[in-house]
Amino acid sequence: QVQLVESGGGLVQPGGSLRLSCLATPSVFSINHMGWYRQAPGKQRELVAVITSGGSTNVADSVKGRCTISRDNAKNTMYLQMNSLKPDDTAVYYCYARSVTLQTYWGQGTQVTVSS
């Protein structure tokens, strides 16, 4: 079993930055790939970014150039650095992890609000 805990969300003004973190316990050892989804009120869930165990990344077009996904295996933590935030980025951000046995784990979500 893997537990995921997100942190780093909050209220930020347009143009600002946030770094979301996702801590995996007990470790990322059994995890194949991890990523971030987001869901805004009244909208479908959207895949934001994915990172594999080898470090390959993929970022949605909606955030490309503004968001970077990374992971620190030594700290069992994945990050989403978000810059030049827009009101449209307002959503609950969820981290997920897919294990090598194809189990999927989810965090509880962290709210990101972009507003002046």
C-alpha positions as CSV (number, residue, x, y, z in Angstrom):
1,Q,0.0,0.0,0.0
2,V,1.1,3.5,-0.8
3,Q,-0.2,6.6,0.8
4,L,0.0,10.0,-0.9
5,V,-0.2,13.3,0.8
6,E,-0.2,16.6,-1.2
7,S,0.8,20.0,0.1
8,G,1.6,23.4,-1.2
9,G,-1.7,24.6,-2.4
10,G,-3.2,27.9,-1.5
11,L,-4.3,31.3,-2.7
12,V,-2.1,33.1,-5.2
13,Q,-2.5,36.2,-7.4
14,P,-2.5,35.9,-11.2
15,G,1.0,35.6,-12.4
16,G,2.2,34.1,-9.2
17,S,3.8,30.7,-8.5
18,L,3.2,27.7,-6.3
19,R,5.0,24.4,-5.8
20,L,2.9,21.4,-5.0
21,S,4.4,18.4,-3.3
22,C,3.3,14.8,-3.1
23,L,4.9,12.7,-0.4
24,A,4.6,8.9,-1.0
25,T,4.8,6.6,2.0
26,P,6.4,4.2,2.7
27,S,8.4,4.9,-0.5
28,V,8.3,5.3,-4.3
29,F,10.2,2.0,-4.7
30,S,7.2,0.1,-6.2
31,I,5.9,3.0,-8.2
32,N,6.1,3.0,-12.0
33,H,4.8,6.5,-12.8
34,M,3.3,9.4,-10.9
35,G,1.4,12.5,-11.9
36,W,-1.0,15.3,-11.2
37,Y,-4.7,15.7,-12.1
38,R,-6.8,18.7,-11.4
39,Q,-10.5,19.2,-11.2
40,A,-12.3,22.6,-11.3
41,P,-15.9,23.0,-10.2
42,G,-18.2,21.9,-13.0
43,K,-15.4,20.7,-15.2
44,Q,-14.0,17.3,-16.0
45,R,-10.9,16.0,-14.3
46,E,-7.8,17.0,-16.3
47,L,-4.4,15.3,-16.4
48,V,-1.8,18.0,-15.8
49,A,1.5,16.2,-15.8
50,V,3.1,12.7,-15.6
51,I,6.6,11.6,-14.6
52,T,7.9,8.0,-15.0
53,S,10.3,6.2,-12.7
54,G,13.0,7.0,-15.2
55,G,12.3,10.7,-15.1
56,S,10.5,11.1,-18.5
57,T,7.8,13.7,-18.3
58,N,4.7,14.8,-20.1
59,V,2.8,18.0,-19.5
60,A,-0.6,19.0,-20.7
61,D,-0.8,21.7,-23.4
62,S,-2.8,23.9,-21.1
63,V,0.1,24.3,-18.7
64,K,3.1,23.7,-21.0
65,G,5.8,26.3,-20.5
66,R,4.4,27.2,-17.1
67,C,4.5,24.0,-15.1
68,T,7.3,21.5,-14.4
69,I,6.9,18.1,-12.9
70,S,9.8,16.5,-11.0
71,R,10.5,13.8,-8.4
72,D,13.1,13.2,-5.8
73,N,13.2,9.5,-5.1
74,A,15.5,9.9,-2.1
75,K,12.8,12.0,-0.5
76,N,9.9,9.9,-1.9
77,T,8.4,13.1,-3.2
78,M,7.0,14.4,-6.4
79,Y,6.7,18.1,-7.2
80,L,4.7,20.3,-9.5
81,Q,6.2,23.8,-10.0
82,M,3.6,26.1,-11.4
83,N,4.5,29.6,-12.7
84,S,2.6,32.4,-14.3
85,L,-0.6,31.1,-12.8
86,K,-3.9,32.1,-14.3
87,P,-7.5,32.1,-12.8
88,D,-8.2,29.1,-15.1
89,D,-5.7,27.1,-13.1
90,T,-8.0,27.2,-10.1
91,A,-8.8,23.7,-9.1
92,V,-8.3,20.9,-6.7
93,Y,-5.0,19.2,-7.6
94,Y,-4.6,15.5,-6.9
95,C,-1.5,13.4,-7.1
96,Y,-1.6,9.8,-8.1
97,A,0.8,6.9,-8.4
98,R,0.6,3.8,-10.5
99,S,2.5,0.9,-9.1
100,V,4.4,-1.8,-11.0
101,T,1.5,-4.1,-10.1
102,L,-0.9,-1.7,-11.8
103,Q,-2.5,-0.4,-8.6
104,T,-3.5,3.2,-8.6
105,Y,-3.2,5.4,-5.5
106,W,-4.6,8.9,-4.9
107,G,-3.9,11.7,-2.6
108,Q,-6.6,13.7,-0.8
109,G,-6.2,16.8,-3.0
110,T,-4.9,20.3,-2.4
111,Q,-6.8,23.4,-3.4
112,V,-5.2,26.0,-5.7
113,T,-7.0,29.3,-6.1
114,V,-5.7,31.9,-8.4
115,S,-7.4,35.2,-7.8
116,S,-6.7,38.9,-7.2
